[in-house]
């Protein structure tokens, strides 16, 4: 296929010229749309739709299937979702993120020489959230039984043909997997041979996981026999996982291998049904989960960018790239300092961070001529009529308060030259490891139906190399690493028992004229809201279809603190001015960006796999976009 590279990558005019084709065809549907990161999982969603399920039922089936396929997530991970309820016209947030277990404190990790909780193993685990999140979504907003929705995943656990990506990931990570006996038993059936992992195409059987899923269904069916209603029966399965024999074995297996999770931790944890945050961008209401995710970063960036005529700059022109990069970096600087679990004190200043006046103040820090390499957190408290209690910390970190005479100009200026050059990476190996941490994978799920239900999910956690908890077949989350142990880095995100880490996972819904307009999500760690911001602008400002927008070249900045990675500050700290561009970026744009102080890196693909649904109200149909950057797959009808 000849992709219109000249239109999408090489911009020498001021408008986006519409591409004539894409590497993958757009999806079209009248009744429903099911899109996710794996073809088998999309098929599971389609099967549920064909049986009469709604978008929530289908999303739950896709979630169960992707978790069963490991690679980028498993059953012990976390689930973050936005749901549009057509009966109320409201967007609902699902917070199924696990919490730090008993004993998880800064002192505990520092005593082991760690500046951050670890990246792998039982000490990286928060309590599992996905089983509870799936049950809650299904019970509250679905129509089918847990037995029906889990049927595809259970069939897969009994044996499915493993794809090359997962099989080879297991083989690459086998030395780490060998540290954990239950993981070794599941993932390395050929121990001692040259290749110890399954081969691509081999039937992969997970007896322990199948038994766990059967126990959940058994709990539901027993409740139904006792005349419990559908919702009560699904919550009986929820309770068996978190308060019954499944949870007991999970906690035992975790602690046997050196982890901290107790049965009490599991029993106390609950899913939160929340009201999401939103901003209006040129008449479009954009919804994100709140500050326990990085979702508000995109909302802050949109508030900033609303002050610019982006369309006139031209898609991926040097001026456009520079402007959106500056907006993203300012928003991430706020994320890195002010975001955290809203159920724990102190209270995050989200009203100020999302105010239009605060965005106008941040605009003043964007200089057309150079990258602001020292951009730091702003002062959102001034926009809540409060005093900032963290001035001393910010000043010690090198940011000086500049209040000026105009309230809308209150911000923190770097104490050093904003064009300061830094050492980016000491070796190619360090650079490769940093990029892996920046782009760390997960998956996304998008579903919509003719009744009007819309679901956007970014589940994650328990990816390979996963430490499996006992004989449950369930891999433990690795999300503890997104906490900090130093309050001067972020006083809102310090690890504590019962607390949720601030995660990168960030589904998105957008409404226009009170009706669904876009549903979209992406994998890719700290790049998620960078890529989603640009996807949204591709559609709204440059008129791309959702398939064109999923395939379009994006830019990624590394001027932020990494949320995933090693246990030391050096592993996580920002690389000011480090910018990833598509390999086809023309030389004159490279030259202009270099002149603004950026250190440029290039890749053929610069976005994680974006999946999206566009609602065509003129024709009363659905458009689906499924990225060409991975195994992502969609089916519409």
C-alpha positions as CSV (number, residue, x, y, z in Angstrom):
1,X,0.0,0.0,0.0
2,X,1.3,3.5,-0.8
3,X,0.6,5.6,2.2
4,X,0.5,9.3,1.5
5,X,3.7,10.0,3.4
6,X,4.1,13.4,1.7
7,X,0.8,14.4,3.1
8,X,1.1,13.1,6.6
9,X,4.8,13.5,7.3
10,X,6.4,16.1,5.1
11,X,4.6,19.4,5.6
12,X,5.7,22.4,3.8
13,X,2.4,24.2,3.5
14,X,0.0,25.4,6.2
15,X,-2.8,22.9,5.8
16,X,-3.2,19.1,6.1
17,X,-3.7,17.5,2.7
18,X,-6.1,14.5,3.1
19,X,-4.4,11.1,2.6
20,X,-5.9,8.9,-0.1
21,X,-5.4,5.7,1.7
22,X,-4.2,4.1,5.0
23,X,-2.2,1.0,5.8
24,X,-5.3,-0.5,7.4
25,X,-8.8,0.1,6.2
26,X,-11.2,2.2,8.3
27,X,-13.9,0.2,10.1
28,X,-17.6,0.9,9.5
29,X,-20.6,-0.3,11.4
30,X,-24.3,0.4,11.9
31,X,-25.0,-1.7,15.0
32,X,-21.8,-2.0,17.0
33,X,-18.0,-1.7,17.0
34,X,-15.5,-3.7,19.0
35,X,-11.8,-2.8,18.9
36,X,-8.8,-3.8,21.1
37,X,-5.2,-4.8,21.1
38,X,-5.5,-8.4,20.0
39,X,-7.4,-10.0,17.1
40,X,-8.7,-12.9,19.3
41,X,-9.9,-10.5,21.9
42,X,-11.7,-8.3,19.3
43,X,-13.4,-11.6,18.1
44,X,-14.5,-12.2,21.7
45,X,-16.2,-8.8,21.8
46,X,-17.8,-9.4,18.4
47,X,-19.2,-12.8,19.7
48,X,-20.8,-11.1,22.7
49,X,-22.4,-8.4,20.4
50,X,-23.7,-11.2,18.1
51,X,-25.4,-12.8,21.2
52,X,-27.2,-9.6,22.0
53,X,-24.9,-8.1,24.5
54,X,-24.4,-4.3,24.8
55,X,-21.1,-2.4,24.6
56,X,-20.3,-2.9,28.3
57,X,-20.8,-6.7,27.9
58,X,-18.5,-6.7,24.9
59,X,-15.9,-4.6,26.6
60,X,-15.8,-6.9,29.5
61,X,-15.4,-9.9,27.2
62,X,-12.5,-8.2,25.4
63,X,-10.9,-7.3,28.7
64,X,-11.1,-10.9,30.0
65,X,-9.6,-12.2,26.7
66,X,-6.7,-9.7,26.6
67,X,-5.9,-10.5,30.2
68,X,-5.8,-14.2,29.4
69,X,-3.3,-13.6,26.6
70,X,-0.7,-12.0,28.9
71,X,1.9,-10.1,26.9
72,X,0.9,-6.5,27.9
73,X,-1.4,-7.2,30.8
74,X,-3.0,-10.0,32.9
75,X,-5.8,-10.7,35.4
76,X,-3.9,-9.2,38.4
77,X,-3.5,-5.8,36.8
78,X,-5.7,-2.7,36.9
79,X,-8.6,-1.5,34.8
80,X,-9.5,2.2,34.1
81,X,-12.6,3.0,32.1
82,X,-15.0,5.7,30.9
83,X,-18.6,4.7,30.1
84,X,-21.2,6.8,28.4
85,X,-24.7,5.9,29.7
86,X,-27.3,6.8,27.0
87,X,-30.1,6.5,29.6
88,X,-28.7,9.4,31.7
89,X,-26.5,11.2,29.1
90,X,-23.6,11.1,31.6
91,X,-20.0,9.9,31.4
92,X,-19.0,7.6,34.3
93,X,-15.5,6.8,35.5
94,X,-14.4,3.4,36.7
95,X,-11.5,3.4,39.1
96,X,-10.4,-0.3,39.4
97,X,-6.8,0.5,40.3
98,X,-5.2,-1.5,43.1
99,X,-3.7,0.0,46.2
100,X,-0.4,-0.3,48.0
101,X,-0.4,-3.2,50.5
102,X,0.3,-3.3,54.2
103,X,3.9,-2.3,54.9
104,X,4.5,-0.4,51.6
105,X,6.1,2.8,52.8
106,X,9.0,5.0,51.7
107,X,11.1,3.7,54.6
108,X,10.5,0.1,53.5
109,X,11.8,0.7,50.0
110,X,14.6,3.1,51.0
111,X,15.9,0.4,53.4
112,X,16.4,-1.7,50.3
113,X,18.3,1.0,48.5
114,X,15.5,2.0,46.3
115,X,14.5,5.6,45.5
116,X,11.3,4.2,43.8
117,X,9.4,0.9,44.3
118,X,10.8,-1.8,42.0
119,X,9.8,-2.4,38.4
120,X,9.4,-6.2,38.6
121,X,8.5,-8.9,41.0
122,X,6.2,-9.3,44.1
123,X,7.3,-6.0,45.7
124,X,6.1,-4.2,42.5
125,X,2.5,-5.3,43.1
126,X,-0.5,-3.3,44.2
127,X,-3.7,-5.3,44.9
128,X,-5.3,-6.7,41.7
129,X,-8.0,-4.4,40.3
130,X,-9.2,-6.0,37.0
131,X,-11.4,-8.8,38.4
132,X,-13.3,-6.3,40.5
133,X,-13.4,-3.7,37.7
134,X,-14.8,-6.2,35.2
135,X,-17.4,-7.4,37.7
136,X,-18.5,-3.9,38.6
137,X,-18.8,-2.7,35.0
138,X,-20.8,-5.8,34.1
139,X,-23.0,-5.8,37.2
140,X,-23.8,-2.0,37.0
141,X,-24.0,-1.4,33.3
142,X,-24.0,-4.7,31.4
143,X,-26.9,-7.0,30.6
144,X,-25.3,-10.5,30.5
145,X,-24.1,-13.0,33.1
146,X,-20.5,-13.3,34.1
147,X,-20.6,-16.9,32.8
148,X,-21.5,-15.6,29.3
149,X,-19.0,-12.8,29.3
150,X,-16.1,-15.0,30.5
151,X,-16.9,-17.9,28.2
152,X,-14.4,-16.8,25.5
153,X,-11.6,-16.2,28.0
154,X,-12.2,-19.5,29.7
155,X,-12.0,-21.3,26.4
156,X,-8.7,-19.5,25.8
157,X,-7.4,-20.5,29.2
158,X,-8.2,-24.1,28.3
159,X,-5.9,-23.7,25.3
160,X,-5.4,-21.1,22.6
161,X,-2.9,-20.7,19.8
162,X,-0.3,-18.2,21.1
163,X,0.8,-15.4,18.9
164,X,4.5,-14.7,18.2
165,X,4.6,-11.4,20.1
166,X,3.8,-13.1,23.4
167,X,5.7,-16.3,22.8
168,X,8.9,-14.3,22.0
169,X,8.4,-12.0,24.9
170,X,8.4,-14.9,27.3
171,X,11.6,-16.3,25.7
172,X,13.3,-12.9,26.0
173,X,12.4,-12.6,29.7
174,X,12.9,-16.2,30.7
175,X,15.8,-15.5,33.1
176,X,13.7,-13.2,35.2
177,X,10.7,-15.5,35.0
178,X,12.8,-18.4,36.4
179,X,13.1,-16.4,39.7
180,X,9.4,-17.1,40.4
181,X,8.3,-20.7,40.7
182,X,4.6,-20.3,39.7
183,X,5.6,-18.2,36.7
184,X,8.2,-20.7,35.6
185,X,5.6,-23.5,35.8
186,X,3.1,-21.6,33.5
187,X,5.4,-19.8,31.0
188,X,8.4,-22.2,30.5
189,X,7.1,-25.7,29.6
190,X,10.5,-26.6,28.1
191,X,12.8,-25.8,30.9
192,X,16.4,-26.7,30.2
193,X,16.0,-26.7,26.4
194,X,17.4,-24.1,24.1
195,X,14.0,-22.5,23.7
196,X,12.1,-22.8,27.0
197,X,9.0,-20.7,26.1
198,X,6.1,-21.8,23.9
199,X,6.5,-21.3,20.1
200,X,4.2,-19.1,18.0
201,X,1.2,-21.1,17.0
202,X,1.5,-23.5,19.9
203,X,-1.6,-24.2,22.0
204,X,-0.9,-22.6,25.4
205,X,-2.8,-24.1,28.3
206,X,-3.4,-22.3,31.7
207,X,-4.9,-24.8,34.0
208,X,-4.6,-22.7,37.2
209,X,-6.2,-19.6,35.6
210,X,-9.0,-21.7,34.1
211,X,-9.8,-23.0,37.6
212,X,-9.8,-19.5,39.0
213,X,-12.2,-18.3,36.3
214,X,-14.4,-21.4,36.9
215,X,-14.5,-20.6,40.6
216,X,-15.8,-17.1,39.8
217,X,-18.5,-18.4,37.5
218,X,-19.4,-21.1,40.1
219,X,-19.9,-18.4,42.7
220,X,-22.2,-16.5,40.4
221,X,-24.2,-19.6,39.4
222,X,-24.6,-20.7,43.1
223,X,-25.9,-17.2,43.9
224,X,-28.5,-17.4,41.1
225,X,-29.7,-20.8,42.4
226,X,-30.3,-19.0,45.7
227,X,-32.6,-16.6,43.9
228,X,-30.1,-13.7,43.8
229,X,-30.6,-11.3,40.9
230,X,-28.1,-10.9,38.1
231,X,-26.2,-8.0,39.8
232,X,-26.0,-9.7,43.2
233,X,-24.8,-12.9,41.6
234,X,-21.9,-11.1,39.8
235,X,-20.9,-9.5,43.1
236,X,-20.8,-12.9,44.7
237,X,-18.1,-13.8,42.2
238,X,-16.3,-10.5,43.1
239,X,-16.4,-11.5,46.7
240,X,-15.0,-14.9,46.1
241,X,-12.0,-13.3,44.4
242,X,-11.3,-10.7,47.1
243,X,-12.7,-12.3,50.2
244,X,-12.8,-16.0,49.5
245,X,-10.5,-18.9,48.6
246,X,-9.2,-17.2,45.4
247,X,-8.0,-14.2,47.4
248,X,-6.5,-16.4,50.1
249,X,-4.4,-18.3,47.6
250,X,-3.4,-15.1,45.8
251,X,-2.2,-13.5,49.1
252,X,-0.4,-16.7,50.2
253,X,1.4,-17.0,46.8
254,X,2.4,-13.3,46.9
255,X,3.8,-13.4,50.4
256,X,5.6,-16.7,49.8
257,X,7.6,-15.0,47.1
258,X,8.4,-12.0,49.2
259,X,5.5,-9.7,48.4
260,X,3.4,-7.7,50.9
261,X,-0.3,-8.2,49.9
262,X,-2.4,-9.7,52.7
263,X,-5.9,-11.1,52.7
264,X,-7.0,-8.0,54.6
265,X,-5.6,-5.8,51.8
266,X,-7.7,-7.7,49.3
267,X,-10.9,-7.6,51.4
268,X,-10.7,-3.9,52.1
269,X,-10.1,-2.8,48.5
270,X,-13.1,-1.6,46.5
271,X,-13.8,-0.3,43.0
272,X,-14.7,3.4,42.8
273,X,-17.4,4.7,40.4
274,X,-16.5,8.3,39.8
275,X,-17.4,11.5,38.1
276,X,-14.6,12.2,35.5
277,X,-13.0,15.5,34.8
278,X,-13.7,17.5,31.6
279,X,-12.8,20.6,29.7
280,X,-14.5,22.2,26.7
281,X,-12.3,22.6,23.6
282,X,-14.0,24.7,20.9
283,X,-17.4,23.3,21.8
284,X,-16.3,19.7,22.4
285,X,-16.5,18.3,25.9
286,X,-13.4,16.1,26.5
287,X,-13.6,13.7,29.4
288,X,-10.8,12.1,31.4
289,X,-10.4,10.1,34.6
290,X,-9.2,12.3,37.5
291,X,-5.8,12.9,38.9
292,X,-5.1,9.3,40.0
293,X,-4.3,9.0,36.3
294,X,-2.3,11.3,34.0
295,X,-5.5,12.0,32.1
296,X,-5.8,15.7,33.2
297,X,-2.5,16.3,31.3
298,X,-4.4,16.2,28.0
299,X,-7.1,18.5,29.4
300,X,-4.5,21.0,30.6
301,X,-2.8,20.9,27.3
302,X,-6.0,21.5,25.4
303,X,-6.7,24.6,27.6
304,X,-3.3,25.9,26.7
305,X,-3.6,25.1,23.0
306,X,-7.0,26.8,22.7
307,X,-5.1,30.0,22.8
308,X,-3.3,29.3,19.4
309,X,-4.5,29.0,15.8
310,X,-3.1,25.5,15.3
311,X,-4.7,24.8,12.0
312,X,-3.0,27.8,10.3
313,X,0.4,26.4,11.5
314,X,0.0,23.3,9.4
315,X,0.1,19.7,10.5
316,X,3.5,18.8,12.0
317,X,5.1,22.0,10.8
318,X,8.0,23.1,13.0
319,X,5.9,25.8,14.6
320,X,3.1,23.3,15.3
321,X,5.4,20.7,16.7
322,X,7.1,23.3,18.9
323,X,3.8,24.7,20.2
324,X,2.2,21.4,21.1
325,X,5.5,20.2,22.7
326,X,5.7,23.2,24.9
327,X,2.0,22.8,26.0
328,X,2.6,19.1,26.8
329,X,5.8,19.8,28.7
330,X,4.1,22.4,30.9
331,X,1.2,20.1,31.6
332,X,3.5,17.2,32.4
333,X,5.5,19.4,34.8
334,X,2.2,19.9,36.7
335,X,1.4,16.2,36.6
336,X,4.8,15.3,38.0
337,X,4.3,17.5,41.1
338,X,0.5,17.8,41.7
339,X,-1.3,14.6,40.7
340,X,-2.1,11.8,43.1
341,X,-4.8,9.7,44.8
342,X,-7.8,12.0,45.5
343,X,-8.9,9.7,48.3
344,X,-5.8,10.5,50.3
345,X,-4.7,13.9,51.6
346,X,-3.5,16.4,50.7
347,X,-6.1,17.6,48.2
348,X,-4.8,18.1,44.7
349,X,-5.5,21.6,43.2
350,X,-7.4,20.3,40.2
351,X,-9.8,23.3,40.0
352,X,-6.9,25.6,39.5
353,X,-5.0,23.3,37.2
354,X,-8.0,23.0,34.8
355,X,-9.0,26.7,34.9
356,X,-8.8,28.6,31.6
357,X,-7.1,31.5,33.5
358,X,-4.4,29.2,34.7
359,X,-3.9,28.0,31.1
360,X,-3.5,31.6,29.9
361,X,-0.8,32.1,32.5
362,X,1.1,29.0,31.3
363,X,0.9,30.3,27.7
364,X,3.1,33.1,28.8
365,X,5.9,30.6,29.3
366,X,5.8,29.4,25.7
367,X,8.5,31.3,23.6
368,X,8.3,30.9,19.8
369,X,12.1,30.9,19.5
370,X,13.2,28.2,21.9
371,X,12.4,25.2,24.0
372,X,11.8,26.0,27.7
373,X,14.0,23.3,29.0
374,X,13.5,24.5,32.6
375,X,9.7,24.5,32.6
376,X,8.4,23.5,36.0
377,X,5.2,23.2,37.9
378,X,3.0,26.3,38.0
379,X,1.0,27.8,40.9
380,X,-2.6,26.6,40.5
381,X,-3.5,27.5,44.0
382,X,-3.6,31.2,43.0
383,X,-6.6,30.2,40.8
384,X,-8.4,28.7,43.7
385,X,-7.8,31.8,45.9
386,X,-5.5,29.8,48.1
387,X,-1.8,30.0,49.1
388,X,0.5,27.4,47.7
389,X,1.7,25.3,50.6
390,X,4.6,23.9,48.6
391,X,6.5,27.1,47.8
392,X,9.6,26.0,49.8
393,X,9.8,22.7,48.0
394,X,9.5,24.3,44.6
395,X,12.1,27.0,45.4
396,X,14.5,24.3,46.7
397,X,14.1,22.5,43.4
398,X,15.1,25.6,41.5
399,X,11.8,27.2,40.6
400,X,11.3,30.8,41.6
401,X,7.8,32.3,42.2
402,X,7.1,35.1,39.8
403,X,3.7,36.7,40.7
404,X,4.0,39.9,38.7
405,X,1.2,42.4,38.8
406,X,-1.4,40.3,37.0
407,X,-3.0,37.3,38.6
408,X,-3.1,35.5,35.3
409,X,0.7,35.6,35.1
410,X,1.4,33.8,38.3
411,X,3.7,30.9,37.6
412,X,7.1,29.6,38.5
413,X,10.1,30.5,36.4
414,X,13.2,28.3,36.2
415,X,16.0,29.6,38.2
416,X,18.4,28.8,35.3
417,X,18.5,29.6,31.6
418,X,15.5,28.0,29.9
419,X,17.7,26.9,27.0
420,X,20.1,25.0,29.3
421,X,21.7,22.0,27.5
422,X,22.0,18.7,29.3
423,X,23.6,15.4,28.9
424,X,20.8,13.2,27.4
425,X,22.2,9.7,27.5
426,X,25.6,8.3,28.4
427,X,25.3,5.4,25.9
428,X,23.0,3.9,23.2
429,X,22.0,1.2,25.7
430,X,20.9,3.8,28.3
431,X,18.9,5.6,25.6
432,X,17.2,2.3,24.5
433,X,16.3,1.4,28.1
434,X,14.9,4.9,28.7
435,X,12.7,4.7,25.6
436,X,11.4,1.3,26.7
437,X,10.3,2.8,30.0
438,X,8.8,5.8,28.3
439,X,6.7,3.7,25.9
440,X,5.9,0.8,28.2
441,X,3.0,-1.1,26.7
442,X,-0.5,-2.1,27.8
443,X,-3.6,-2.3,25.6
444,X,-6.9,-0.4,24.9
445,X,-10.5,-1.4,24.4
446,X,-13.2,0.6,22.6
447,X,-16.8,-0.5,22.2
448,X,-20.1,1.1,21.1
449,X,-23.5,-0.1,20.3
450,X,-26.7,1.1,18.6
451,X,-28.4,1.8,21.9
452,X,-25.8,4.5,22.6
453,X,-23.6,2.8,25.2
454,X,-19.9,3.7,24.7
455,X,-16.9,2.3,26.6
456,X,-13.2,3.3,26.5
457,X,-10.8,1.3,28.6
458,X,-7.1,1.3,29.2
459,X,-6.4,-1.8,31.3
460,X,-2.8,-2.8,32.2
461,X,-0.6,-4.5,34.7
462,X,0.8,-8.0,35.2
463,X,2.6,-8.0,31.9
464,X,5.5,-10.3,31.0
465,X,7.7,-10.9,32.9
466,X,4.9,-11.4,35.4
467,X,5.2,-12.9,38.8
468,X,2.2,-15.3,39.2
469,X,0.6,-15.4,42.7
470,X,0.5,-19.0,43.9
471,X,-1.7,-21.5,42.1
472,X,-4.2,-18.8,40.9
473,X,-2.7,-18.4,37.4
474,X,-3.0,-14.7,38.0
475,X,0.0,-12.4,37.4
476,X,0.6,-9.6,39.9
477,X,0.5,-6.0,39.0
478,X,3.7,-4.0,38.6
479,X,2.1,-0.6,39.2
480,X,3.7,0.1,42.6
481,X,6.6,1.6,40.6
482,X,4.5,4.6,39.8
483,X,4.6,5.9,43.4
484,X,7.4,8.2,44.6
485,X,9.2,7.8,47.9
486,X,10.4,11.4,48.0
487,X,7.8,14.0,48.9
488,X,9.8,16.8,47.3
489,X,9.2,15.1,43.9
490,X,5.5,14.9,44.4
491,X,3.8,15.4,47.8
492,X,0.6,13.9,46.5
493,X,2.0,10.6,45.2
494,X,4.1,9.2,48.1
495,X,3.6,5.5,48.6
496,X,1.4,4.5,51.6
497,X,-0.7,1.4,52.4
498,X,-4.2,1.6,50.9
499,X,-3.2,4.4,48.5
500,X,-3.4,4.3,44.7
501,X,-0.4,5.3,42.6
502,X,-0.7,8.0,40.0
503,X,-0.8,5.9,36.8
504,X,-0.3,6.7,33.1
505,X,-3.5,4.8,32.0
506,X,-5.9,7.2,30.4
507,X,-9.0,6.4,28.3
508,X,-10.9,9.3,26.6
509,X,-14.4,10.1,25.7
510,X,-15.5,13.3,23.9
511,X,-19.1,14.6,23.4
512,X,-20.3,17.2,20.9
513,X,-23.8,18.8,21.1
514,X,-24.4,16.5,24.1
515,X,-23.9,13.3,22.0
516,X,-20.9,10.9,21.8
517,X,-18.3,12.2,19.3
518,X,-15.1,10.3,19.9
519,X,-14.0,7.4,22.0
520,X,-10.2,6.7,22.0
521,X,-7.3,5.3,24.0
522,X,-3.7,4.1,23.4
523,X,-1.0,2.1,25.1
524,X,2.4,3.5,25.7
525,X,3.2,4.6,29.3
526,X,4.1,8.3,29.6
527,X,3.4,8.9,25.9
528,X,-0.3,8.0,26.1
529,X,-1.7,11.5,26.6
530,X,0.9,12.9,24.2
531,X,-0.4,10.6,21.4
532,X,-4.0,11.0,22.4
533,X,-3.8,14.8,22.3
534,X,-2.3,14.7,18.8
535,X,-4.9,12.1,17.7
536,X,-7.7,14.4,18.9
537,X,-6.2,17.5,17.2
538,X,-5.7,15.5,14.0
539,X,-9.4,14.9,13.8
540,X,-10.7,18.2,15.2
541,X,-8.2,20.6,13.6
542,X,-7.0,18.8,10.5
543,X,-10.1,16.9,9.5
544,X,-8.6,13.4,9.5
545,X,-10.7,10.3,9.7
546,X,-10.1,8.2,12.8
547,X,-8.1,5.7,10.8
548,X,-5.9,8.4,9.3
549,X,-5.5,9.9,12.8
550,X,-4.4,6.6,14.4
551,X,-1.7,6.1,11.7
552,X,-0.5,9.7,11.6
553,X,3.0,10.6,12.8
554,X,3.1,12.0,16.3
555,X,5.9,13.6,18.3
556,X,7.0,12.5,21.8
557,X,8.8,14.5,24.4
558,X,11.0,13.1,27.1
559,X,11.0,16.3,29.2
560,X,9.1,14.7,32.0
561,X,9.6,12.4,35.0
562,X,9.1,8.7,33.9
563,X,6.3,6.9,35.7
564,X,7.8,3.5,35.0
565,X,11.3,2.1,35.2
566,X,14.4,1.7,37.4
567,X,14.6,2.3,41.1
568,X,16.8,5.4,41.0
569,X,16.3,9.1,40.2
570,X,18.8,8.8,37.3
571,X,16.5,6.2,35.7
572,X,13.5,8.5,35.8
573,X,14.6,12.1,35.5
574,X,13.5,14.3,32.6
575,X,15.7,14.7,29.4
576,X,15.0,18.4,28.6
577,X,14.6,19.0,24.9
578,X,14.7,15.4,23.9
579,X,12.1,14.9,21.2
580,X,11.1,11.9,19.1
581,X,10.1,12.6,15.5
582,X,9.1,10.4,12.6
583,X,12.0,9.3,10.3
584,X,10.4,11.0,7.4
585,X,10.5,14.5,8.9
586,X,12.1,16.8,6.3
587,X,15.4,18.4,6.8
588,X,14.2,22.0,7.0
589,X,11.9,21.1,9.9
590,X,14.7,19.2,11.6
591,X,16.9,22.2,11.3
592,X,14.4,24.6,12.6
593,X,13.6,22.5,15.7
594,X,17.3,21.9,16.4
595,X,17.7,25.7,16.3
596,X,15.0,26.0,19.0
597,X,17.1,23.8,21.3
598,X,15.7,20.3,20.8
599,X,17.8,17.2,20.6
600,X,16.1,15.1,17.9
601,X,15.6,11.3,17.8
602,X,13.9,9.5,14.9
603,X,11.8,6.3,14.6
604,X,9.6,4.9,11.8
605,X,6.7,4.9,14.2
606,X,6.2,7.5,16.8
607,X,2.9,6.6,18.4
608,X,1.6,3.7,20.5
609,X,-1.3,1.8,19.0
610,X,-4.3,4.1,19.1
611,X,-7.8,2.7,18.9
612,X,-10.8,4.9,18.3
613,X,-14.5,5.2,17.4
614,X,-16.1,8.2,15.7
615,X,-19.8,8.7,15.9
616,X,-21.2,9.8,12.5
617,X,-24.6,11.3,13.5
618,X,-25.3,12.5,9.9
619,X,-25.5,8.9,8.7
620,X,-26.1,7.3,12.1
621,X,-23.1,5.0,11.7
622,X,-19.9,4.2,13.5
623,X,-16.4,4.7,12.2
624,X,-13.6,2.7,13.7
625,X,-9.9,3.3,13.7
626,X,-7.5,0.5,14.7
627,X,-3.8,1.4,14.7
628,X,-1.3,0.0,12.2
629,X,1.4,0.2,14.9
630,X,0.8,-3.2,16.6
631,X,-1.6,-6.2,16.7
632,X,-4.6,-4.0,17.3
633,X,-7.8,-5.2,15.6
634,X,-11.4,-4.2,15.3
635,X,-14.7,-5.6,14.0
636,X,-17.8,-3.7,13.2
637,X,-21.3,-4.6,12.1
